Amino acid sequence: MVKKILILLGIVVIIGGGTIYYMWNKPRATPKDGIKITAVDLVKEYAANDTLSNKKYLGKSLEITGEVDEIDKTNGLNVILRTSDPNFAVLCNMTDSTVTLTKSQKVTIVGFCSGSNMLGVSCTECSIKK
């Protein structure tokens, strides 16, 4: 009886380990051409109705056009796009930290929407669309 339990436990550990290995090493999704929107319009939609905007954009690929307001290199490269509200911006966490951008440069950034927070709308896995 103990032998059967140990064999069953071994099988469960092997299957669990294989699943964890697969999930850890599976290819990450990269944003493709997504929903086209300007940074100003994205922030306006989130300010008007956060819940509805999350249903529409959360986890989806966005193609955001706007002007670079700030470039933060504290933790990787984060690009902040200017909006009509100085207290609410679009925050883009870039995958490539070697991208060179300048303030007030007009850019189109492709990334996944991760919702809003106190500072604005956040996007991850972002890259510059060429």
DSSP file (Angstrom, degrees, kcal/mol; ACC not computed):
  #  RESIDUE AA STRUCTURE BP1 BP2  ACC     N-H-->O    O-->H-N    N-H-->O    O-->H-N    TCO  KAPPA ALPHA  PHI   PSI    X-CA   Y-CA   Z-CA
    1    1 A M     >        0   0    0      0, 0.0     4,-1.9     0, 0.0     5,-0.1   0.000 360.0 360.0 360.0 -44.9    0.0    0.0    0.0
    2    2 A V  H  >  +     0   0    0      1,-0.2     4,-2.4     2,-0.2     5,-0.2   0.875 360.0  55.5 -63.9 -37.6    2.8    2.4    0.9
    3    3 A K  H  > S+     0   0    0      1,-0.2     4,-2.2     2,-0.2    -1,-0.2   0.904 107.1  49.2 -62.8 -41.8    4.6    1.5   -2.3
    4    4 A K  H  > S+     0   0    0      2,-0.2     4,-2.5     1,-0.2    -1,-0.2   0.887 110.8  50.4 -65.0 -40.1    1.5    2.4   -4.4
    5    5 A I  H  X S+     0   0    0     -4,-1.9     4,-2.7     2,-0.2    -2,-0.2   0.908 110.8  48.8 -65.3 -41.9    1.2    5.8   -2.6
    6    6 A L  H  X S+     0   0    0     -4,-2.4     4,-2.3     2,-0.2    -2,-0.2   0.889 111.9  48.8 -65.6 -39.1    4.9    6.6   -3.2
    7    7 A I  H  X S+     0   0    0     -4,-2.2     4,-2.2     2,-0.2    -2,-0.2   0.931 113.4  47.0 -64.7 -45.1    4.5    5.7   -6.9
    8    8 A L  H  X S+     0   0    0     -4,-2.5     4,-2.3     1,-0.2    -2,-0.2   0.913 112.5  49.8 -62.1 -44.0    1.4    7.8   -7.2
    9    9 A L  H  X S+     0   0    0     -4,-2.7     4,-2.3     1,-0.2    -1,-0.2   0.893 109.7  51.6 -62.3 -40.6    3.1   10.7   -5.4
   10   10 A G  H  X S+     0   0    0     -4,-2.3     4,-2.3     2,-0.2    -2,-0.2   0.896 109.4  49.8 -62.0 -42.0    6.1   10.3   -7.8
   11   11 A I  H  X S+     0   0    0     -4,-2.2     4,-2.6     2,-0.2     5,-0.2   0.916 110.7  49.7 -63.5 -43.5    3.9   10.5  -10.8
   12   12 A V  H  X S+     0   0    0     -4,-2.3     4,-2.8     1,-0.2    -2,-0.2   0.906 111.2  49.3 -62.2 -42.3    2.1   13.7   -9.5
   13   13 A V  H  X S+     0   0    0     -4,-2.3     4,-2.8     2,-0.2    -2,-0.2   0.910 112.1  48.2 -64.3 -42.6    5.5   15.3   -8.8
   14   14 A I  H  X S+     0   0    0     -4,-2.3     4,-2.4     2,-0.2    -2,-0.2   0.929 114.6  44.9 -64.4 -45.7    6.8   14.5  -12.3
   15   15 A I  H  X S+     0   0    0     -4,-2.6     4,-2.3     2,-0.2    -2,-0.2   0.926 115.5  47.9 -64.6 -44.4    3.6   15.8  -14.0
   16   16 A G  H  X S+     0   0    0     -4,-2.8     4,-2.4    -5,-0.2    -2,-0.2   0.916 112.5  48.7 -62.0 -43.8    3.6   18.9  -11.8
   17   17 A G  H  X S+     0   0    0     -4,-2.8     4,-2.5     1,-0.2    -1,-0.2   0.897 111.2  50.1 -63.3 -41.0    7.3   19.6  -12.5
   18   18 A G  H  X S+     0   0    0     -4,-2.4     4,-2.4    -5,-0.2    -1,-0.2   0.900 110.7  49.6 -64.1 -40.6    6.7   19.1  -16.2
   19   19 A T  H  X S+     0   0    0     -4,-2.3     4,-2.6     2,-0.2     5,-0.2   0.925 111.8  47.5 -64.4 -45.0    3.8   21.6  -16.1
   20   20 A I  H  X S+     0   0    0     -4,-2.4     4,-2.4     2,-0.2    -2,-0.2   0.914 112.0  50.6 -62.5 -43.3    5.8   24.2  -14.2
   21   21 A Y  H  X S+     0   0    0     -4,-2.5     4,-1.9     2,-0.2    -2,-0.2   0.918 112.1  47.5 -60.4 -44.3    8.8   23.8  -16.6
   22   22 A Y  H  X S+     0   0    0     -4,-2.4     4,-1.1     1,-0.2    -2,-0.2   0.936 113.2  46.9 -63.3 -47.5    6.5   24.2  -19.6
   23   23 A M  H  < S+     0   0    0     -4,-2.6     3,-0.3     1,-0.2    -1,-0.2   0.879 112.8  50.0 -64.7 -37.8    4.7   27.3  -18.2
   24   24 A W  H  < S+     0   0    0     -4,-2.4    -1,-0.2     1,-0.2    -2,-0.2   0.870 119.5  36.0 -67.7 -37.1    8.0   28.9  -17.2
   25   25 A N  H  < S+     0   0    0     -4,-1.9    -1,-0.2    -5,-0.2    -2,-0.2   0.408  85.4 119.1-100.7   1.4    9.6   28.4  -20.6
   26   26 A K  S  < S-     0   0    0     -4,-1.1    -3,-0.0    -3,-0.3    -4,-0.0  -0.394  77.8 -91.2 -69.4 147.7    6.7   28.9  -23.0
   27   27 A P        -     0   0    0      0, 0.0     2,-0.2     0, 0.0    -1,-0.1  -0.295  41.9-122.3 -61.7 137.3    7.1   31.7  -25.4
   28   28 A R        -     0   0    0      1,-0.1     2,-0.2    -3,-0.1    -3,-0.0  -0.534  27.3-107.7 -79.7 146.5    5.8   35.1  -24.2
   29   29 A A        -     0   0    0     -2,-0.2    -1,-0.1     1,-0.0     0, 0.0  -0.475  30.9-152.9 -70.4 141.8    3.2   36.8  -26.2
   30   30 A T        -     0   0    0     -2,-0.2     2,-0.1    81,-0.0    81,-0.1  -0.951  24.0-107.0-116.4 140.0    4.4   39.9  -28.0
   31   31 A P        -     0   0    0      0, 0.0     2,-0.2     0, 0.0    79,-0.1  -0.408  37.5-171.2 -67.5 136.2    2.0   42.7  -28.9
   32   32 A K        -     0   0    0      1,-0.2    79,-0.1    -2,-0.1     2,-0.1  -0.457  52.4 -43.9-107.7-174.7    1.1   43.0  -32.5
   33   33 A D  S    S+     0   0    0     -2,-0.2    -1,-0.2     1,-0.1    28,-0.1  -0.377  80.3 171.5 -53.4 121.8   -0.8   45.7  -34.3
   34   34 A G        -     0   0    0      1,-0.2     2,-0.4    -2,-0.1    28,-0.3  -0.184  39.5 -30.0-117.4-153.1   -3.6   46.3  -31.8
   35   35 A I  E     -a   62   0A   0     26,-2.4    28,-3.0    -2,-0.1     2,-0.4  -0.542  65.1-131.2 -68.6 123.0   -6.4   48.7  -31.1
   36   36 A K  E     +a   63   0A   0     -2,-0.4     2,-0.3    26,-0.2    28,-0.2  -0.660  45.0 143.7 -83.3 127.4   -5.4   52.1  -32.5
   37   37 A I  E     -a   64   0A   0     26,-2.3    28,-1.8    -2,-0.4     2,-0.2  -0.985  45.1-116.1-158.0 152.4   -5.9   54.9  -30.1
   38   38 A T  E  >  -a   65   0A   0     -2,-0.3     4,-2.4    26,-0.2    28,-0.2  -0.589  29.1-118.4 -88.6 158.0   -4.2   58.2  -29.0
   39   39 A A  H  > S+     0   0    0     26,-2.4     4,-2.1    -2,-0.2     5,-0.2   0.890 115.5  53.4 -60.8 -39.6   -2.8   58.6  -25.5
   40   40 A V  H  > S+     0   0    0     25,-0.3     4,-2.0     1,-0.2    -1,-0.2   0.929 111.0  44.8 -62.1 -46.9   -5.3   61.5  -25.0
   41   41 A D  H  > S+     0   0    0      2,-0.2     4,-2.4     1,-0.2    -2,-0.2   0.873 110.7  54.4 -67.3 -37.4   -8.3   59.5  -26.0
   42   42 A L  H  X S+     0   0    0     -4,-2.4     4,-2.1     1,-0.2    -1,-0.2   0.928 110.8  45.0 -62.3 -45.2   -7.2   56.5  -23.9
   43   43 A V  H  X S+     0   0    0     -4,-2.1     4,-2.6     2,-0.2    -1,-0.2   0.892 111.3  53.5 -66.4 -39.5   -6.9   58.6  -20.8
   44   44 A K  H  X S+     0   0    0     -4,-2.0     4,-2.1     2,-0.2    -2,-0.2   0.915 109.5  48.7 -61.4 -42.4  -10.3   60.3  -21.4
   45   45 A E  H  X S+     0   0    0     -4,-2.4     4,-2.3     1,-0.2     8,-0.2   0.920 113.2  46.3 -65.0 -43.3  -12.0   56.9  -21.7
   46   46 A Y  H  < S+     0   0    0     -4,-2.1    -1,-0.2     1,-0.2    -2,-0.2   0.876 112.4  50.6 -66.8 -36.5  -10.4   55.6  -18.5
   47   47 A A  H  < S+     0   0    0     -4,-2.6     3,-0.2     1,-0.2    -1,-0.2   0.869 112.4  47.7 -68.3 -35.3  -11.3   58.8  -16.7
   48   48 A A  H  < S-     0   0    0     -4,-2.1     2,-0.2     1,-0.2    -2,-0.2   0.920 135.7  -3.0 -72.2 -44.5  -14.9   58.6  -17.9
   49   49 A N     X  -     0   0    0     -4,-2.3     4,-2.2    -5,-0.2    -1,-0.2  -0.731  57.2-175.7-156.5  98.5  -15.5   54.9  -17.0
   50   50 A D  H  > S+     0   0    0     -3,-0.2     4,-2.2    -2,-0.2     5,-0.1   0.890  87.4  49.9 -62.3 -43.7  -12.7   52.8  -15.6
   51   51 A T  H  > S+     0   0    0      2,-0.2     4,-1.8     1,-0.2    -1,-0.2   0.924 112.8  45.0 -65.8 -46.0  -14.8   49.5  -15.5
   52   52 A L  H  > S+     0   0    0      1,-0.2     4,-1.7     2,-0.2    -1,-0.2   0.891 112.8  52.0 -65.5 -39.4  -16.0   49.8  -19.1
   53   53 A S  H  X>S+     0   0    0     -4,-2.2     4,-2.9    -8,-0.2     5,-0.5   0.883 106.7  53.4 -65.5 -38.1  -12.5   50.8  -20.3
   54   54 A N  H  X5S+     0   0    0     -4,-2.2     4,-1.6     1,-0.2    -1,-0.2   0.906 108.4  50.1 -62.5 -40.6  -11.0   47.7  -18.5
   55   55 A K  H  <5S+     0   0    0     -4,-1.8    -1,-0.2     1,-0.2    -2,-0.2   0.871 117.3  41.6 -63.1 -35.4  -13.5   45.5  -20.4
   56   56 A K  H  <5S+     0   0    0     -4,-1.7    -2,-0.2    -5,-0.1    -1,-0.2   0.857 133.7  12.4 -80.8 -37.4  -12.5   47.1  -23.6
   57   57 A Y  H ><5S+     0   0    0     -4,-2.9     3,-2.5    -5,-0.1    56,-0.5   0.711  83.3 119.2-118.1 -26.3   -8.7   47.3  -23.3
   58   58 A L  T 3<<S-     0   0    0     -4,-1.6    56,-0.2    -5,-0.5     3,-0.1  -0.218  94.3  -1.2 -57.3 124.7   -7.3   45.3  -20.3
   59   59 A G  T 3  S+     0   0    0     54,-3.1    -1,-0.3     1,-0.3     2,-0.2   0.428 107.4 119.0  78.5   0.0   -4.9   42.6  -21.5
   60   60 A K  S <  S-     0   0    0     -3,-2.5    53,-2.2    53,-0.1     2,-0.4  -0.639  72.5-102.2 -98.9 156.8   -5.3   43.6  -25.2
   61   61 A S  E     - B   0 112A   0     -2,-0.2   -26,-2.4    51,-0.2     2,-0.3  -0.615  41.3-167.7 -77.1 128.5   -2.7   44.9  -27.6
   62   62 A L  E     -aB  35 111A   0     49,-3.4    49,-2.0    -2,-0.4     2,-0.6  -0.901  21.5-151.7-118.8 148.4   -2.9   48.6  -28.1
   63   63 A E  E     -aB  36 110A   0    -28,-3.0   -26,-2.3    -2,-0.3     2,-0.5  -0.910  27.4-170.3-116.3  98.4   -1.2   50.9  -30.7
   64   64 A I  E     -aB  37 109A   0     45,-3.0    45,-3.1    -2,-0.6     2,-0.5  -0.793   9.2-163.6-102.6 127.1   -1.0   54.2  -28.8
   65   65 A T  E     +aB  38 108A   0    -28,-1.8   -26,-2.4    -2,-0.5   -25,-0.3  -0.907  33.7 111.8-108.7 134.2    0.1   57.4  -30.6
   66   66 A G  E     - B   0 107A   0     41,-2.3    41,-2.9    -2,-0.5     2,-0.4  -0.980  61.0 -73.3-176.2-176.4    1.2   60.4  -28.6
   67   67 A E  E     - B   0 106A   0     15,-0.4    15,-3.1    -2,-0.3     2,-0.4  -0.813  45.7-112.4-101.2 139.3    4.0   62.7  -27.6
   68   68 A V  E     +C   81   0A   0     37,-2.3    36,-3.2    -2,-0.4    13,-0.2  -0.557  36.7 172.5 -69.7 123.9    6.8   61.7  -25.2
   69   69 A D  E     +     0   0A   0     11,-3.5     2,-0.3     1,-0.4    12,-0.2   0.811  64.9   0.8 -98.6 -43.8    6.4   63.7  -22.0
   70   70 A E  E     -C   80   0A   0     10,-1.6    10,-2.6    32,-0.1     2,-0.4  -0.977  54.0-149.4-144.4 156.2    9.1   62.0  -19.9
   71   71 A I  E     -C   79   0A   0     -2,-0.3     2,-0.5     8,-0.2     8,-0.2  -0.983  16.7-168.5-127.8 118.7   11.6   59.2  -20.1
   72   72 A D  E     +C   78   0A   0      6,-3.1     6,-2.9    -2,-0.4     3,-0.2  -0.934  15.3 174.5-113.4 121.6   12.4   57.3  -16.9
   73   73 A K    >   +     0   0    0     -2,-0.5     3,-0.5     4,-0.2    -1,-0.1   0.100  50.0 107.7-110.1  20.5   15.4   55.0  -16.8
   74   74 A T  T 3  S+     0   0    0      1,-0.3     2,-0.4     4,-0.1    -1,-0.1   0.942  95.7  13.8 -64.1 -49.4   15.2   54.1  -13.1
   75   75 A N  T 3  S-     0   0    0     -3,-0.2    -1,-0.3     1,-0.1     2,-0.2  -0.756 134.6 -52.2-129.6  83.0   13.9   50.6  -13.6
   76   76 A G  S <  S-     0   0    0     -3,-0.5     2,-0.5    -2,-0.4    -1,-0.1  -0.607 100.2 -40.8  80.1-149.1   14.4   49.7  -17.3
   77   77 A L  E     - D   0  94A   0     17,-0.5    17,-2.6    -2,-0.2     2,-0.5  -0.972  58.8-179.8-120.2 120.4   13.0   52.1  -19.7
   78   78 A N  E     -CD  72  93A   0     -6,-2.9    -6,-3.1    -2,-0.5     2,-0.5  -0.982   9.9-159.9-120.5 127.0    9.6   53.7  -19.1
   79   79 A V  E     -CD  71  92A   0     13,-2.7    13,-3.1    -2,-0.5     2,-0.6  -0.911   3.6-156.3-108.5 130.4    8.1   56.2  -21.5
   80   80 A I  E     -CD  70  91A   0    -10,-2.6   -11,-3.5    -2,-0.5   -10,-1.6  -0.930  10.6-148.3-108.7 122.4    5.4   58.5  -20.3
   81   81 A L  E     -CD  68  90A   0      9,-2.7     9,-1.3    -2,-0.6   -13,-0.2  -0.726  20.3-113.8 -93.4 138.8    3.1   59.9  -23.0
   82   82 A R        +     0   0    0    -15,-3.1   -15,-0.4    -2,-0.4     2,-0.2  -0.387  37.3 177.6 -71.1 142.2    1.6   63.4  -22.7
   83   83 A T        -     0   0    0      2,-0.2   -43,-0.1    -2,-0.1     6,-0.1  -0.777  46.3 -98.1-132.5 179.8   -2.2   63.7  -22.3
   84   84 A S  S    S+     0   0    0     -2,-0.2     5,-0.1     1,-0.1   -44,-0.0   0.667 110.2  68.3 -75.6 -15.7   -4.6   66.6  -21.8
   85   85 A D  S >  S-     0   0    0      3,-0.4     3,-1.6     1,-0.1    -2,-0.2  -0.918  70.2-158.3-106.1 113.2   -4.6   65.9  -18.0
   86   86 A P  T 3  S+     0   0    0      0, 0.0    -1,-0.1     0, 0.0     3,-0.1   0.685  93.2  51.1 -65.8 -16.1   -1.2   66.7  -16.4
   87   87 A N  T 3  S+     0   0    0      1,-0.2     2,-0.4    -3,-0.0    -3,-0.0   0.433 108.6  53.5 -97.6  -0.8   -2.0   64.4  -13.4
   88   88 A F    <   +     0   0    0     -3,-1.6    -3,-0.4    32,-0.0    32,-0.3  -0.962  68.1 160.6-141.0 115.7   -3.0   61.3  -15.5
   89   89 A A  E     - e   0 120A   0     30,-2.2    32,-2.2    -2,-0.4     2,-0.6  -0.690  43.6-101.0-128.5 177.2   -0.7   59.9  -18.2
   90   90 A V  E     -De  81 121A   0     -9,-1.3    -9,-2.7    30,-0.2     2,-0.6  -0.936  35.3-157.6-103.6 119.7    0.0   56.8  -20.3
   91   91 A L  E     -De  80 122A   0     30,-3.2    32,-2.6    -2,-0.6     2,-0.6  -0.878   7.0-167.8-104.0 119.6    2.9   54.8  -18.8
   92   92 A C  E     -De  79 123A   0    -13,-3.1   -13,-2.7    -2,-0.6     2,-0.8  -0.930  11.4-154.3-114.5 116.7    4.7   52.5  -21.2
   93   93 A N  E     -D   78   0A   0     30,-2.5    33,-2.4    -2,-0.6   -15,-0.2  -0.803  24.3-144.9 -88.7 110.3    7.1   49.9  -19.8
   94   94 A M  E     -De  77 126A   0    -17,-2.6   -17,-0.5    -2,-0.8    33,-0.2  -0.483  15.0-151.6 -82.9 144.4    9.5   49.3  -22.8
   95   95 A T  S    S+     0   0    0     31,-2.7     2,-0.7    -2,-0.2    32,-0.1   0.788  88.5  58.0 -80.9 -29.3   11.0   45.9  -23.5
   96   96 A D    >   -     0   0    0     30,-0.5     3,-1.0     1,-0.1    -1,-0.2  -0.897  62.9-172.0-106.9 110.7   14.1   47.4  -25.2
   97   97 A S  T 3  S+     0   0    0     -2,-0.7    -1,-0.1     1,-0.2   -19,-0.1   0.447  78.9  69.3 -82.2   1.7   16.0   49.7  -22.9
   98   98 A T  T 3   +     0   0    0    -21,-0.1    -1,-0.2     2,-0.1     2,-0.1   0.403  67.6 122.1 -98.3   2.6   18.3   50.9  -25.7
   99   99 A V    <   -     0   0    0     -3,-1.0     2,-0.6     1,-0.1    -5,-0.0  -0.430  55.9-142.5 -65.5 134.8   15.6   52.8  -27.5
  100  100 A T        +     0   0    0     -2,-0.1     2,-0.3     2,-0.0    -1,-0.1  -0.899  30.2 161.6-106.2 120.2   16.5   56.4  -27.9
  101  101 A L        -     0   0    0     -2,-0.6     2,-0.3     6,-0.0   -30,-0.0  -0.904  23.8-145.1-129.8 158.3   13.7   58.9  -27.6
  102  102 A T    >   -     0   0    0     -2,-0.3     3,-1.8   -32,-0.0   -34,-0.3  -0.910  33.9 -89.8-124.0 155.2   13.5   62.6  -27.0
  103  103 A K  T 3  S+     0   0    0     -2,-0.3   -34,-0.2     1,-0.3     3,-0.1  -0.353 112.7  18.0 -62.0 140.0   11.0   64.7  -25.1
  104  104 A S  T 3  S+     0   0    0    -36,-3.2     2,-0.3     1,-0.3    -1,-0.3   0.452  89.2 142.8  74.4   5.0    8.1   66.0  -27.3
  105  105 A Q    <   -     0   0    0     -3,-1.8   -37,-2.3   -37,-0.1     2,-0.5  -0.573  53.1-126.0 -73.0 135.3    8.9   63.3  -30.0
  106  106 A K  E     +B   67   0A   0     -2,-0.3     2,-0.3   -39,-0.2   -39,-0.2  -0.729  42.1 167.8 -83.9 127.2    5.7   61.9  -31.6
  107  107 A V  E     -B   66   0A   0    -41,-2.9   -41,-2.3    -2,-0.5     2,-0.5  -0.909  35.9-139.0-137.1 160.9    5.7   58.1  -31.3
  108  108 A T  E     -B   65   0A   0     21,-0.3    21,-3.2    -2,-0.3     2,-0.4  -0.993  26.0-168.2-121.3 121.9    3.5   55.1  -31.8
  109  109 A I  E     -BF  64 128A   0    -45,-3.1   -45,-3.0    -2,-0.5     2,-0.5  -0.916   9.2-154.6-115.5 134.4    4.0   52.5  -29.1
  110  110 A V  E     +BF  63 127A   0     17,-2.8    17,-2.0    -2,-0.4     2,-0.3  -0.924  36.9 124.7-108.3 130.0    2.6   49.0  -29.2
  111  111 A G  E     -B   62   0A   0    -49,-2.0   -49,-3.4    -2,-0.5     2,-0.4  -0.976  58.3 -81.9-168.2 175.8    2.0   47.2  -25.9
  112  112 A F  E     -BF  61 124A   0     12,-2.6    12,-2.7    -2,-0.3     2,-0.4  -0.794  41.7-124.3 -94.6 132.9   -0.5   45.4  -23.7
  113  113 A C  E     - F   0 123A   0    -53,-2.2   -54,-3.1   -56,-0.5    10,-0.3  -0.601  25.1-178.2 -74.6 129.4   -2.8   47.4  -21.5
  114  114 A S  E     -     0   0A   0      8,-3.0     9,-0.2     1,-0.4    -1,-0.1   0.152  45.7-107.2-114.9  18.1   -2.5   46.6  -17.8
  115  115 A G  E     -     0   0A   0      7,-0.5     7,-3.2   -62,-0.1    -1,-0.4  -0.357  43.8 -54.1  95.1-171.1   -5.2   48.9  -16.6
  116  116 A S  E     + F   0 121A   0      5,-0.2     5,-0.2    -2,-0.1     2,-0.2  -0.738  43.1 171.9-111.3 158.2   -5.2   52.2  -14.7
  117  117 A N        -     0   0    0      3,-2.7     3,-0.4    -2,-0.3    -2,-0.0  -0.706  57.0 -68.8-141.9-165.3   -3.7   53.3  -11.4
  118  118 A M  S    S+     0   0    0     -2,-0.2     3,-0.1     1,-0.2    -2,-0.0   0.751 130.7  45.7 -66.3 -23.7   -3.3   56.6   -9.6
  119  119 A L  S    S-     0   0    0      1,-0.3   -30,-2.2   -31,-0.1     2,-0.3   0.676 121.1 -85.9 -94.9 -19.4   -0.8   57.9  -12.1
  120  120 A G  E     -e   89   0A   0     -3,-0.4    -3,-2.7   -32,-0.3     2,-0.5  -0.997  68.5 -23.2 151.7-154.3   -2.6   56.9  -15.3
  121  121 A V  E     -eF  90 116A   0    -32,-2.2   -30,-3.2    -2,-0.3     2,-0.3  -0.832  58.8-148.5 -97.6 131.1   -3.0   54.0  -17.7
  122  122 A S  E     -e   91   0A   0     -7,-3.2    -8,-3.0    -2,-0.5    -7,-0.5  -0.784  13.3-173.4-104.7 144.4   -0.2   51.5  -17.7
  123  123 A C  E     -eF  92 113A   0    -32,-2.6   -30,-2.5    -2,-0.3     2,-0.2  -0.991   6.3-161.9-132.6 143.0    1.0   49.3  -20.6
  124  124 A T  E     + F   0 112A   0    -12,-2.7   -12,-2.6    -2,-0.4   -30,-0.1  -0.729  66.1  31.3-119.9 169.1    3.6   46.5  -20.5
  125  125 A E  E    S+     0   0A   0     -2,-0.2   -31,-0.2   -14,-0.2    -1,-0.2   0.856  84.3 173.6  54.0  39.6    5.7   44.7  -23.1
  126  126 A C  E     +e   94   0A   0    -33,-2.4   -31,-2.7    -3,-0.2   -30,-0.5  -0.443  15.2 171.5 -84.7 150.8    5.9   47.9  -25.1
  127  127 A S  E     - F   0 110A   0    -17,-2.0   -17,-2.8   -33,-0.2     2,-0.4  -0.978  38.8 -97.2-149.6 158.6    7.9   48.6  -28.2
  128  128 A I  E     - F   0 109A   0     -2,-0.3     2,-0.4   -19,-0.2   -19,-0.2  -0.620  36.7-130.2 -78.3 131.2    8.2   51.4  -30.7
  129  129 A K              0   0    0    -21,-3.2   -21,-0.3    -2,-0.4    -1,-0.0  -0.693 360.0 360.0 -82.4 131.8    6.2   50.8  -33.9
  130  130 A K              0   0    0     -2,-0.4    -1,-0.1     0, 0.0    -2,-0.0   0.422 360.0 360.0-101.5 360.0    8.3   51.4  -37.0
